[in-house]
Amino acid sequence: MRTADWLRMTLLAAIWGLSFLFLRMAAPVLGPAPTAVSRLLIGGGLLALYVQLREGGIDLRARWGHYALLGMLNSGLPFLLFSFAARSLPASYLILLNATTPLFGALVGAVTLGERLGARQLAALTSGMTGVAIVAGLGPIAIGLQELLAIVAGLGGAACYALATIQIRRSAIRHSPNTQAAMSQIVSGILLLPLVAAAPLPAALPASAILAVLGLGVLCSGLAYMLYFRLVVDVGPSRALIVTFLSPPFGILWGWMLLDEEITLKMLAGTALVLAGTIGSLGGKRTQPSR
């Protein structure tokens, strides 16, 4: 990859590491659905404005199905699932669960693109999931039913991200990356609006929660998705997923510095296993996908 790609990826990792800090500040106060929908509509709206001003507008004809599918896989469902998980888990746990995306990506690639899973990638999958289990069982928080459901939700969000990279790559020729990023978030935000009606907001909203939602929308969705969609087109979906093992150090650092979250040696060991699995999952030999 080019130097510019690595710099873009590092900046994206720092931003997405910060997103889990914002989730911990917003989701327990606003609830999962309002947090996710606010992030989607703010981020998508800003990107749509950028496309309108810089790229001559958005062509909406015959693309709603694509935007709905991509939006739910790459934004709507993951944002909702991670917002649910953020009510119970520290930011460091959330970023670790997100780091399993390339592990799911390897499985998705094997099933949908005909990419071969060799011994190295199978070992990587085992390492990554073992790391998640270690952190879940030996981390700084006690795991009850609520925390276990949150972990499952986080893994579900990571799986959605992996599925979305295939859809982004398949549609790269027909759709502008920024248009995809904007419209997929707007459409998925509209589709999830009924969930907001079922979860009324508290009477008084603290300023920290409002600022966190703005950070999620403007920085972690608007700017970040512009960077990410461009990366997927430029370097491919598998390489773009490298950002998920650059993000955990940032996420853990932000949580420790800004939220005073505890970090244990056992947790770091589990994180190392996940990162080792993530790196290994990107290194196998790949076969050409059939048409």
Secondary structure, DSSP 8 states (H G I E B T S, - for coil): --HHHHHHHHHHHHHHHHHHHHHHHHHHHH-HHHHHHHHHHHHHHHHHHHHHHHSS----TT-HHHHHHHHIIIIIHHHHHHHHHTTTS-HHHHHHHHTTHHHHHHHHHHHHS-----HHHHHHHHHHHHHHHHHHHHSSS---HHHHHHHHHHHHHHHHHHHHHHHHHHTTTTS-HHHHHHHHHHHHHHHHHHHHHTS---SS--HHHHHHHHIIIIIIIIIHHHHHHHHHHHH-HHHHTTHHHHHHHHHHHHHHHHS-----HHHHHHHHHHHHHHHHHTSS-------
